[in-house]
Amino acid sequence: MFISKTTAQDRSFGMGIMLGEPTGISAKLWTSSTTAFDFGVGLSIGGDRIGVANVYYNGDSRVHLHLDYLLHAFNAVGSTDEYPIYYGMGVRFNTGGGYYNSLAVRFVLGLAWMPHDTPIDMFIEFVPSLQLTSEPAFAMDSAVGLRYYF
């Protein structure tokens, strides 16, 4: 199957903003026509833990770093523009707000819009995570964003 590359993929590296949980800087590095690494650094405001009991967690803002490996399905949404559905796994590091340098395993699911002949992509993603703390718990991150490709 032939997958045409968009301008964003031709340029391989993009950087921009993401808004949500977390809010900050997002970067993406394409490693092939269907795979990429996604990086993020930002601030998380409020809580994201689900079903945590008896764990000190004050809900203050915290620093959020993540790294994901993503696979893209370009033929999932039919259109003249590229709308790949992407999925993958990664890791997250949080500190502050009761997290105290904790790690989580991330499970990424998202949808991107990559217009032809334009070096941008826009995305929305939902990321359930398994927080690796003294009492492991599930968490949820989600963001919308825009990246420009250099």
Contacts in CASP RR format, 6 or more apart in sequence:
PFRMAT RR
TARGET T0000
AUTHOR 0000-0000-0000
METHOD contacts of the structure
MODEL  1
MFISKTTAQDRSFGMGIMLGEPTGISAKLWTSSTTAFDFGVGLSIGGDRI
GVANVYYNGDSRVHLHLDYLLHAFNAVGSTDEYPIYYGMGVRFNTGGGYY
NSLAVRFVLGLAWMPHDTPIDMFIEFVPSLQLTSEPAFAMDSAVGLRYYF
1 75 0 8 1.000
3 33 0 8 1.000
3 34 0 8 1.000
3 74 0 8 1.000
3 75 0 8 1.000
5 33 0 8 1.000
6 82 0 8 1.000
6 114 0 8 1.000
6 115 0 8 1.000
6 116 0 8 1.000
6 121 0 8 1.000
7 114 0 8 1.000
7 116 0 8 1.000
7 117 0 8 1.000
7 118 0 8 1.000
7 119 0 8 1.000
7 149 0 8 1.000
8 14 0 8 1.000
8 30 0 8 1.000
8 114 0 8 1.000
8 118 0 8 1.000
8 119 0 8 1.000
8 120 0 8 1.000
8 121 0 8 1.000
8 147 0 8 1.000
8 149 0 8 1.000
9 30 0 8 1.000
9 33 0 8 1.000
9 114 0 8 1.000
10 149 0 8 1.000
11 119 0 8 1.000
11 149 0 8 1.000
11 150 0 8 1.000
12 29 0 8 1.000
12 30 0 8 1.000
12 149 0 8 1.000
13 27 0 8 1.000
13 28 0 8 1.000
13 29 0 8 1.000
13 30 0 8 1.000
13 149 0 8 1.000
13 150 0 8 1.000
14 27 0 8 1.000
14 28 0 8 1.000
14 29 0 8 1.000
14 121 0 8 1.000
14 147 0 8 1.000
14 148 0 8 1.000
14 149 0 8 1.000
14 150 0 8 1.000
15 25 0 8 1.000
15 26 0 8 1.000
15 27 0 8 1.000
15 28 0 8 1.000
15 147 0 8 1.000
15 148 0 8 1.000
15 150 0 8 1.000
16 25 0 8 1.000
16 26 0 8 1.000
16 27 0 8 1.000
16 145 0 8 1.000
16 146 0 8 1.000
16 147 0 8 1.000
16 148 0 8 1.000
17 23 0 8 1.000
17 24 0 8 1.000
17 25 0 8 1.000
17 26 0 8 1.000
17 145 0 8 1.000
17 146 0 8 1.000
18 24 0 8 1.000
18 25 0 8 1.000
18 26 0 8 1.000
18 40 0 8 1.000
18 42 0 8 1.000
18 143 0 8 1.000
18 144 0 8 1.000
18 145 0 8 1.000
19 143 0 8 1.000
19 144 0 8 1.000
19 145 0 8 1.000
20 142 0 8 1.000
20 143 0 8 1.000
20 144 0 8 1.000
21 44 0 8 1.000
21 45 0 8 1.000
21 46 0 8 1.000
21 47 0 8 1.000
21 48 0 8 1.000
21 140 0 8 1.000
21 141 0 8 1.000
21 142 0 8 1.000
21 143 0 8 1.000
22 40 0 8 1.000
22 42 0 8 1.000
22 43 0 8 1.000
22 44 0 8 1.000
22 64 0 8 1.000
22 141 0 8 1.000
22 143 0 8 1.000
23 42 0 8 1.000
23 43 0 8 1.000
23 44 0 8 1.000
23 45 0 8 1.000
23 143 0 8 1.000
24 40 0 8 1.000
24 41 0 8 1.000
24 42 0 8 1.000
24 43 0 8 1.000
25 40 0 8 1.000
25 41 0 8 1.000
25 42 0 8 1.000
26 38 0 8 1.000
26 39 0 8 1.000
26 40 0 8 1.000
26 143 0 8 1.000
26 145 0 8 1.000
26 147 0 8 1.000
27 38 0 8 1.000
27 39 0 8 1.000
27 40 0 8 1.000
27 147 0 8 1.000
28 36 0 8 1.000
28 37 0 8 1.000
28 38 0 8 1.000
28 39 0 8 1.000
28 121 0 8 1.000
28 147 0 8 1.000
29 36 0 8 1.000
29 37 0 8 1.000
29 39 0 8 1.000
30 36 0 8 1.000
31 37 0 8 1.000
34 71 0 8 1.000
34 72 0 8 1.000
34 73 0 8 1.000
34 74 0 8 1.000
35 69 0 8 1.000
35 70 0 8 1.000
35 71 0 8 1.000
35 72 0 8 1.000
36 69 0 8 1.000
36 70 0 8 1.000
36 72 0 8 1.000
36 86 0 8 1.000
37 67 0 8 1.000
37 68 0 8 1.000
37 69 0 8 1.000
37 70 0 8 1.000
38 66 0 8 1.000
38 67 0 8 1.000
38 68 0 8 1.000
38 69 0 8 1.000
38 70 0 8 1.000
38 108 0 8 1.000
39 66 0 8 1.000
39 67 0 8 1.000
40 64 0 8 1.000
40 65 0 8 1.000
40 66 0 8 1.000
40 67 0 8 1.000
41 63 0 8 1.000
41 64 0 8 1.000
41 65 0 8 1.000
42 63 0 8 1.000
42 64 0 8 1.000
42 65 0 8 1.000
43 61 0 8 1.000
43 62 0 8 1.000
43 63 0 8 1.000
43 64 0 8 1.000
44 61 0 8 1.000
44 62 0 8 1.000
44 63 0 8 1.000
44 64 0 8 1.000
44 94 0 8 1.000
44 141 0 8 1.000
45 61 0 8 1.000
46 59 0 8 1.000
46 60 0 8 1.000
46 61 0 8 1.000
47 57 0 8 1.000
47 59 0 8 1.000
48 129 0 8 1.000
48 139 0 8 1.000
48 140 0 8 1.000
48 141 0 8 1.000
49 55 0 8 1.000
49 57 0 8 1.000
49 131 0 8 1.000
49 137 0 8 1.000
49 138 0 8 1.000
49 139 0 8 1.000
50 137 0 8 1.000
50 138 0 8 1.000
50 139 0 8 1.000
50 140 0 8 1.000
51 137 0 8 1.000
51 138 0 8 1.000
52 135 0 8 1.000
52 137 0 8 1.000
53 135 0 8 1.000
54 135 0 8 1.000
55 133 0 8 1.000
55 134 0 8 1.000
55 135 0 8 1.000
55 137 0 8 1.000
56 98 0 8 1.000
57 97 0 8 1.000
57 98 0 8 1.000
57 99 0 8 1.000
58 97 0 8 1.000
58 98 0 8 1.000
59 97 0 8 1.000
59 98 0 8 1.000
60 96 0 8 1.000
60 97 0 8 1.000
60 98 0 8 1.000
61 96 0 8 1.000
61 97 0 8 1.000
62 94 0 8 1.000
62 95 0 8 1.000
62 96 0 8 1.000
62 97 0 8 1.000
62 98 0 8 1.000
62 99 0 8 1.000
63 94 0 8 1.000
63 95 0 8 1.000
63 96 0 8 1.000
64 92 0 8 1.000
64 93 0 8 1.000
64 94 0 8 1.000
64 141 0 8 1.000
65 92 0 8 1.000
65 93 0 8 1.000
65 94 0 8 1.000
66 90 0 8 1.000
66 91 0 8 1.000
66 92 0 8 1.000
66 93 0 8 1.000
66 106 0 8 1.000
66 141 0 8 1.000
67 90 0 8 1.000
67 91 0 8 1.000
68 88 0 8 1.000
68 89 0 8 1.000
68 90 0 8 1.000
68 91 0 8 1.000
68 106 0 8 1.000
68 108 0 8 1.000
69 88 0 8 1.000
69 89 0 8 1.000
69 90 0 8 1.000
70 86 0 8 1.000
70 87 0 8 1.000
70 88 0 8 1.000
70 108 0 8 1.000
71 86 0 8 1.000
71 87 0 8 1.000
71 88 0 8 1.000
72 84 0 8 1.000
72 85 0 8 1.000
72 86 0 8 1.000
72 112 0 8 1.000
73 84 0 8 1.000
73 85 0 8 1.000
73 86 0 8 1.000
73 87 0 8 1.000
74 82 0 8 1.000
74 84 0 8 1.000
76 83 0 8 1.000
76 84 0 8 1.000
76 85 0 8 1.000
77 83 0 8 1.000
77 84 0 8 1.000
77 85 0 8 1.000
77 111 0 8 1.000
80 116 0 8 1.000
81 113 0 8 1.000
81 114 0 8 1.000
81 115 0 8 1.000
81 116 0 8 1.000
82 112 0 8 1.000
82 113 0 8 1.000
82 114 0 8 1.000
82 115 0 8 1.000
82 116 0 8 1.000
83 111 0 8 1.000
83 112 0 8 1.000
83 113 0 8 1.000
83 114 0 8 1.000
84 111 0 8 1.000
84 112 0 8 1.000
84 114 0 8 1.000
85 109 0 8 1.000
85 110 0 8 1.000
85 111 0 8 1.000
86 108 0 8 1.000
86 109 0 8 1.000
86 110 0 8 1.000
86 111 0 8 1.000
86 112 0 8 1.000
86 125 0 8 1.000
87 108 0 8 1.000
87 109 0 8 1.000
87 110 0 8 1.000
88 107 0 8 1.000
88 108 0 8 1.000
88 109 0 8 1.000
89 105 0 8 1.000
89 106 0 8 1.000
89 107 0 8 1.000
89 108 0 8 1.000
90 105 0 8 1.000
90 106 0 8 1.000
90 107 0 8 1.000
90 108 0 8 1.000
91 103 0 8 1.000
91 104 0 8 1.000
91 105 0 8 1.000
91 106 0 8 1.000
92 103 0 8 1.000
92 104 0 8 1.000
92 105 0 8 1.000
92 106 0 8 1.000
92 129 0 8 1.000
92 141 0 8 1.000
93 101 0 8 1.000
93 102 0 8 1.000
93 103 0 8 1.000
94 101 0 8 1.000
94 102 0 8 1.000
94 104 0 8 1.000
95 101 0 8 1.000
95 102 0 8 1.000
99 133 0 8 1.000
102 131 0 8 1.000
102 132 0 8 1.000
102 133 0 8 1.000
103 132 0 8 1.000
104 129 0 8 1.000
104 130 0 8 1.000
104 131 0 8 1.000
104 132 0 8 1.000
104 139 0 8 1.000
105 129 0 8 1.000
105 130 0 8 1.000
105 132 0 8 1.000
106 127 0 8 1.000
106 128 0 8 1.000
106 129 0 8 1.000
106 141 0 8 1.000
107 127 0 8 1.000
107 128 0 8 1.000
107 129 0 8 1.000
108 125 0 8 1.000
108 127 0 8 1.000
109 125 0 8 1.000
109 126 0 8 1.000
109 127 0 8 1.000
110 123 0 8 1.000
110 124 0 8 1.000
110 125 0 8 1.000
110 126 0 8 1.000
111 123 0 8 1.000
111 124 0 8 1.000
111 125 0 8 1.000
112 121 0 8 1.000
112 122 0 8 1.000
112 123 0 8 1.000
113 121 0 8 1.000
113 122 0 8 1.000
113 123 0 8 1.000
114 120 0 8 1.000
114 121 0 8 1.000
119 148 0 8 1.000
119 149 0 8 1.000
119 150 0 8 1.000
120 146 0 8 1.000
120 147 0 8 1.000
120 148 0 8 1.000
120 149 0 8 1.000
121 146 0 8 1.000
121 147 0 8 1.000
121 149 0 8 1.000
122 144 0 8 1.000
122 145 0 8 1.000
122 146 0 8 1.000
123 143 0 8 1.000
123 144 0 8 1.000
123 145 0 8 1.000
123 146 0 8 1.000
123 147 0 8 1.000
124 142 0 8 1.000
124 143 0 8 1.000
124 144 0 8 1.000
124 145 0 8 1.000
125 142 0 8 1.000
125 143 0 8 1.000
126 140 0 8 1.000
126 141 0 8 1.000
126 142 0 8 1.000
127 140 0 8 1.000
127 141 0 8 1.000
127 142 0 8 1.000
128 138 0 8 1.000
128 139 0 8 1.000
128 140 0 8 1.000
129 138 0 8 1.000
129 139 0 8 1.000
129 140 0 8 1.000
129 141 0 8 1.000
130 136 0 8 1.000
130 137 0 8 1.000
130 138 0 8 1.000
130 139 0 8 1.000
131 137 0 8 1.000
131 138 0 8 1.000
131 139 0 8 1.000
END
